[in-house]
Amino acid sequence: MSYSNSDSGEPQCKRKKGVRNSEKYNNNVRIQARLFGQKYTSQKGIERAAKQTGPDCRMLSHDEKITIFKSLYCGKPKNEQDTFLMGLVDVEDIKRRRPKYSEPKQNRRGNFKYHVLNGSVRREVCKKAFLSLYALSSKAVFRLTTLLSNYSRPTDKRGRHGNRGNAIPDAIICKIHTHISAFPTKETHYGSKPLKYLESTLTVKKMYEMFCLENGDLAKRVKYEYYLKQFNENFGYRFGRPQVDVCPTCEELAVKLKSHVLNDNAKRVASAELIIHKRRASKFYKKSENVRDLCAQNQHIGAIVFDYMQNLPLPDMPVNDMFYLRKLWQYVFGVHNLKTNDATFYTYFEGTAKRGSNEVASFLKDYLDTIPKQITELHIFSDACGGQNRNHTIIRLLSAFTMHGRFTEIHQYFPVRGHSFLPCDRDFGLIKRIVRRRDRIFTPMEYISIIANAKKTRPYFVVKLVQTEDILDYKSKKSCTETTTRKRGAGENRQKFSISTYKHFIYKSSTPGYVIASDFIDGFVTSTYNLAKTANKPQLPTDRAYTQKVPIKTKKIEDIAKIVKYIPDEHQPFYTQFENWPTTALEYDSE
């Protein structure tokens, strides 16, 4: 069965840290009120009445006056209002002058005719009616006619004068921003969007002190409070990036570079190894970005990413005794489509199935059957877990899809160990955020509801509840040997298929039953292996992987019986079913 987020109900807008609601600022509220001709309170607390059209023109009806008035005060910026008014004033040359003084004043540059815009009709009116209909002052019109005579454009200079008093100049603000930007940042991707973190030992106070040391002449001008304001409003970095899934190779080489025992030659070697290691790791992420662009450009190319989420506890309760009792696990397998940006989750509780290659193959088969038939080239990204993703079972399944002609070509990519961040992790991050907000979770159906409603924007998450009978038996042991164009027969020309040494597999319908393996993504050196004993199309399995319920450890069954007393009555049937569950004597497993 499938569950998805409901289309009804819009999510409530939540104000995020560092986001300013500038439209609610008093100054901006006053500006908006003036642009619509509404009443407002000035900065000095003086009440300003709303603008109203006057009664000085008897040739127009009341409705026409309102229409003319609203054509100006409709929220346009001040410069656009002035341009609109200047378009309603015509300038004519003065035909005759009569100087009255021996030293005449500055001559007028023309006569002005005023008009109003009633719908699409431009109608001439007198100056008094023009002032009355648009609720203008003589001073405002004089400014516009002067600009019109000088062939100048209107510019609103209010609040933009050069005398800024004690305001910090832009050059100093630029120095503050440059100083903050100079600190190295790291990103964490486990969430709805990447977050930037500064070094855990830093604080804004220390950053300000360093700024004062570098710019001694600004120490008295820029106060700590102003520096903090610029940091919060324009950057908002966090301190102390949480370390998650740190690469052991990167950590080992970083320790060597900081070591006081190693000489310079050894550190140069370690530095070179670290650069090569990071470049090989970045190849996986660059390839996923390139494939995403190909999917957007070509309708025949598709790409998916899949992975298991960290196990979720059942039940999840803040009771002290729960820390000492073994709990059930809720398994979540996610498939993220890079072409459509949607995600599908297969979830089940411990005892329904395991977390092996049979489960991954069953979920992949179910999901790939839903991909549109127009997609003939598929790219698959996943981590390199040997028991789940990089094994003979998954390779034979993908090869079978090309042998049956469903896909003409399939590419399978694996990352460098320690650098396996996937788009699925962002989806998992959304789920974890909601799970952390819940203090009590008792049943798998509650987890299903959380996953289905974790994403508030389309495309929503789709959740499928897995049953034991949905897992089919895809496992079968077969040996694979290299079949290249080299001379066959001698043992040195044959090579064992070592899956764990390769990062890129290619399956093609033009060469059914063969897989092309490369040590690196898009590597030049490849090896070809034959996976099929015959040229016939393989039959996909129909037998179930489990003929009965999957056994659970004996100690865990005993602890489940102790947990029941903390469970509400309506949820107890889920836990009482484990009283007669098959058990295994193994104390620990590969969780």
N, C-alpha and C positions, 0 to 999 in steps of 0.2 A: 504494500500500500504506500501511497505517496502523500506527502504533506508539503504545503507551500504557504508562504505568507499571504494573507488575505489582501485583496485590493481595496477593501473598505477601510476608511479611516486614514487621515493624514497624520504623519508623525509630528509630534510637538517639537517646535523649534527650541533648541537648547543653546543658551549663550555659552560660548567657549571662552576659555581663558585667553586674554590678550586681544579679543575682538571688541572693537569699539562701536557702540550704537550712536554714530555721529548724527543721525537724523533726529535724535532726541535731545541734542544739545540746545541750550536756551538760545544761543545766537542763531543756530540754523533754524530753529522754530520761528524766530522773528523774521528771518529772511523769507521763509516760505509764506508766512502770513502777509508780508508786504507784496510778494509776487502775485498773490491771489486777491489783494485788496482787502484783507481781513483785518480785524482789530488785533492789537498786540501791545505788549508792555515793553518799553524801551529799557536800555541798560540802566538808566537812572530811575527806573520805576514809574515813569510817566505813562499813563494809559493813552494809547493812540486809537482814535475811532476808526471804524471801517470806512473805506472809500465808497461813495455813492454817486451815481450819475445825477447831474443837476437838472432843474426844470427850465433852463433858459431857452431851449429850442422847442417851439410849439408845432413845428412842421412834422415832428416825428411822434409816433405813438409810444406808449410806455414800454410795450414789448420790444419795439425797435431800439429804444434807448438801452434796455437791458442787454440786448444782443450786441450792440456796439460796445458797451462797457465790458462785457465778458470776452470780447475778441482781444482785448489788451491784457486784462488780468486773468489769465488762464494758466499761470504757473511758468510762463516763459522767463528766462533769465533777464536781468536788467538790461544788458546790452541788446538782446533781441527785442525787448520792448521799445527801446530807443530807436532801433533801426526801423521797427514797424511804424512808429510815429513819424519819423523823418520821411518815410515813403508816402505819407499822407499830406505832406507840405510841398507845394510847388513854389519855385523861385522865379520871379520875372524881373527883367531889367527895368530900372527907373527911366522913364521917358523924358522927364523934365525936372531940373533942379533949380531952386531959388535960394541961394545963400543969403542969410539974413545978417551975418556978422562979417566984419572985416577979416577976421581969422576964423573961418568956418570950422566946425567940429568935423570929426572923421565921417566921411560920407557913408551913407547906407549903401549896401551892395545890391539891394533889390527889394522888391515887394514880395510878400508871401501870401499865398492862397491856401486855405485849410480845407481839408476834406475828412469825411468819416467813411468807414467801410461797413456798410449794412449788408451782410451776407456777401454777395459778389458784386454789389453795386457801390461804386465810389461816388459819394455825393458831396458837393461843395457846401460848406457852412461858414459862418463868421467865426472870428477868433474867440469871441465870448462863448459861443456854442461849443466850439472845439474844446475849450478848457473845461466847460461844464460837463460835456458828455463823457470825457475821459478822466474827470476828476483830477485835473492838472493845475499846477500853479503857473503864474506868468514867468517866474524865474526858471522853471523847468523848460518851458517852451522857448524862452530866450536862449538858453544853452543849446537846444537842438537846432534852432535857426542859425545860430552863430557857426555851429559845426557844419551845417548844410552850406552856408555861404563860403566857408573855407575849404570845402570839399574834404572834410575830415570824417572819420568814422567814430561813432560813440564808444567810449571806453569807461567802464565803471571803476573809478579809482578809490572808492570808499574802502577804508581799511588797508590800503596798499601804499600809504605814504611812506616816505623814507625815514621819518622820525619814529623809530620803534622803541624809544625809551631804553629800558633795561633788558630788552629782548636779546637772546643769544644769537649772534650772527650765523648765517648759513654755513660759513666757512668753518666755524667751530663745531657745529653740529656734524658737518662732514667728517671732521677729525674724530669725533666720538664714534661715528658709525664705522669708520675705517679701522679704528682701534679694536672695536668689538669683533669685526669681521676677521681680524687677523688671527684670532684664536682658533686652533683646529677643532673641528667638530666630528662626531661620529653619528651614524644613523642606526636606528633600530626599526625593523620592518614589521614587527609583530603587532599589527593593529590595522585600523582603517586607513591610516596614512603614515608615511615615514616621519619619525620624530628625531630631532637633532639634539645631541647631548654634548656638553662640555666636560672637561676633565673633572672627576669627582672631588679633587682637592681645591678646585677653584670656587670662589664666591664672587658676587657682584662687588662686594666691598674690596676684595683683593684686586679685582680688575680696575676699579676706580683708582686705587692707590698706584697701580702700575701706570695708569693714564697720567696721573699727576707727576710721576717721576719722569716720564717721557716728555711731558709738556708742562714744564715748571711755570711758565708764564701764564698758564690757564688755570692753575690750581685754585686761585682765589675767585676766578670768574665762573668756573663750572663747579657747582656743588654736587655732593653725592646724590641728593634727592633728584636732581635733574638728570644725572647720568643713569640712575636707576629707572627713571621715567622713559628715557630713550631706549634703554635695554628692554623694558617690558612691552613698550608699544610697537617696536620695530623688529625685535628679534624673538624674545620669549624663549630662549634656549633653556633646556633643563640641565641639571648637573648630575654626573654620575650615571653614565649609560649602563643599564643592566647587562651583564655579560651572559649570553645565551648561546649554547652550542659552539663554543670557541674551538677553532681549528687547532689540533695538537701540533701540527707542523709549524703553523704561524707562531704559536706560543713558544715552541722550542727554539726556533730561529731568532725570535725577538729576545729571548733570554741570552742567547749567545752574543747578540749585538751589544747588550748591556753589561756583559761580563767583564770583570776587571782582571781575569786570569788569562783569557785568550789574547794572542797578539794581533797585530793589525792585519796580517795575511789571513788568519783564520776568520776574522770579522768580515773581511772583504768577500771571502768565499761564502760565508753565511748570508751576507747581503745579496749576493748574486743568486743564491738558491732561493731566497725569499722573493726576489723579483720574478724569477721564472715560475715559482709556485703560484704567485698571485695572478700572473698572466694566464697560466693554464686554467686557474679557477674562474677568471673573468670570461673565458671563452664560452663557458656554459651559459652565462647570463646574456652575453652579447648574441649568442645563437638564439636564445628564446626571444629576444627583442626583434631580431631579423625575421624570425618565423612569424611573429605577431604581425609585422608589417606585410609579409607575404600573404597572410590570411586575409588582411583587409583589402589587398589588391587583387587577389585571385579567389574566385568562388569555389574552385576545385581543390583548394588546399585547406586542411584543418589541422588543429593542434590541441592537445590536451595535456594536463598535468595532474598527477594523482599522488596521494600520500596518505598515510595513517596519521590521525591526530593523537596527541598524548592521551592516554587512558583517562577516562572520567570515573570517579568513584561512585559506587552505589551502596548505601545511601551517602549523601553528602550532608553532614550535620555537625554543628558546633558543640558536640558533647565530648567531655574529656575522655571517657572510656573508648570512644571511637578511634582515638589515636593508637590504641593498643590492640585493636581488633582488625582482623583481615576482612576487607570489604570486597564486594564484587566489582568488576570493571565493566564500564560501558565503552565499547569500541566504536570509533567513527572513522570511516574511510571516505575521503573527499576526492572528487574529480572536478577539476576546473577547466573550462573550455576557453582557450585563448582567443578563439575566433568570435564567440558570442559573449564572452565575459560572464557566463553563468556558471553555477556550481551545483553539483548534485552530491548528496551525502548518503552513504549506506551505513546504517547503524544497527547494532545488536549488542546484547549483553553477554557476558562471559557464561559459557555453557551452551549457547546457541551454536557457536562455531569458534574456530581458533583465529589466528592472524597469520596464516601461511600463504603459500603460493596458490593453493586451491581457492582460497577466498579472493585473492587479488584477481586471479584469472576469471572467476565467476562474475565479479563486479565489472571487470573490463568488458567481458562478453556482453553483459546486459547493457552497459552504456554505449558501446560501439554499435550495437544494433539500433540505437535511437538516432545515430548521426545520419543526416540526409544523404541520400544516394549520390547526389551530385559531387560530394567530396570523395575524391579518388586517391589523394595523396595525404598521408597522415604523419604528423610529427608528435612524438611522445616524450615527455620529460618526467623524470622521477628521481628519487634518491637511489643509491646503489646498495640498498639492503639486500643481502644475498638470499635470505629466507623468504622474501616477499616479492621483490621486483626484478633482481638480476639473477635469473636461474633458468634452467632448461624448460620449466613449465611455461613461463611467460613467453620465452623465445619461440617455442613450438606453437603456442596459440597465435602469436602475431604472424608467424610464417604461414599458418593455416589460413588466415584471412587473405593473404596474397595468393596462395595456391587456389583458393576458391574464387578468386577474381573480385572479391569485395573491394580491395584496394590494390591499385597498381604499384604502389610504393609506400613503404612504412620506414620511418627513421626513428630510432630509439636512442635517447641521449642520457648519459649519467654524469653527475658533477664530480669534482674532486672532493675527496673526503674532508669534511669540516666546512665546506662551502656549498651546502645543499639547501639554501633558502629558496623556497618555491612560492608561486602565487597562492597555493593552497594555505600557506602559513598565514597570509593576510586574512583569508576566510576563517581560519581557526582562531585568529586573534579576536575577531568580532564575536565569536562564540564564547571565548574565554572571558571577555569583558562582562558579558551578561551573567555567566556562571558565577563569577566572583561577587556579583551583586546579590545573588540568591543565597540565603543562609541555610536553606533546607531544600534538598531535592531527594525524593524517595523512590521514584519509579522511572523506567526508561521513557515512558510517554512524556514525562516532564522535560527530559532532555530533548525529545523530538520537537516539542513545542518551542523550546528555547532556540534550537537550531533553525527551525522554519521561520521564526520571527527575528532572527539576529540581524538581518540586513533590512534596512528601512527603505531602500531605493531599488528600483528594478534594474536588472532581473533579480527576483527574489531567490532565496535558497530553496532547493527541492530536497526533501528527505524521504528515503525509502527504508522501511523497516524490514530487516533481513530475518528469514526463518531458516531453520536447519536444512530443510529440503531444498532451499535455493542454492546451496553450495554443492557443486558437482566435482567429480574426481578427474582432475586434469593431469595428475602426476603419473609419470611412467619413465623408467630409467632407460636411456638410450645413449650410446657412445657416439661421439662426433669426431671425425678426423679431418685434417686439412686436405682440400682437393683443389690445388692450384694447377697451373699449367706446367709445373716442374715435373721431372721424370718420376713416375710412380714406382713403387716396389721396394726401394731401399728404405730402411727405417729412418735414416737421417732426413729423408724428404717428407716424412709424415710428422705431424705436430698435433698434440692433444689440444682439444678445445678448452682453454682455460678462461672461463667466462669472466672471472674477477679481474682480469688484466685489461679488459677493453672498456672504452668509454662511449663507443658509437657502434650501433648495429644498423644494418640496412637490409630490408627484405623487399624483393621485387617479384612481381608476377611474371616477368619475362624469364626469370631463372627460378622456377618453383622448387622449393625445398632447400634452397641455398641461403646462407646468411653471410653478409660481408661485414667483417669486424675490423675495427680500427682502435689503436691504442689511445688516440686523441680524437676529439671532435673535428670532423672534416680533415682528418689526417691523410697524408699522401701514401703512407705504407698501410696496406690492408691485407687481410687474409680471408679466404673464402672457405666455408665449411658446409658440408652436406648434412642436413638434418633429417631428410626423408630416406627411408630404405627403398621405397618404390616411387615411381612418378605419379601414382594415383593420388587423387585428392584425399586428404586425411578426413576421417570421420570424427566430428567433435563428440566428446563424451556426453552420455545421457544418464550415467549412473551417479547416484548421490555419493558425496564424499563421506558422509556419516550415516550409518544405519540406525543409530540411536542418539540420545542426548550426549553431548560432549562431557566427559567426566571433569569434575572440579576437585581440587585438592581437599583431602580429608580435613585438615586443620581449618580451611576456609569455611567448609560446611558447618563445622562446630561453632565457629565464630558468628556465622549467620544466624544460628539459633539463639545466640546471646543478643543479637542486634534487634530482634523482633520486638522486645519490650520497649524500645524507643520509637517504634513505628506507629503512626496513627492507625486506627482500626480499618479505615477504608483502603489502606495500602498494604496491610498485612498479608492478604492472599498471594501477592507476588513473592514474598519471602518464605511463606510456609510451603510453597511448592518444592523447595530445595530439601525438604526432610527426606524424601525418597530419591534424591538425585544420585546418579552413579558417581563414584568417587575414585580418586587415584591416590596411591600412597606417596607420590612425589611431594616433597615439602615445598620446593621452589620450581618455577618454570621460567620460560624466557620472556617474561613480561617486561 
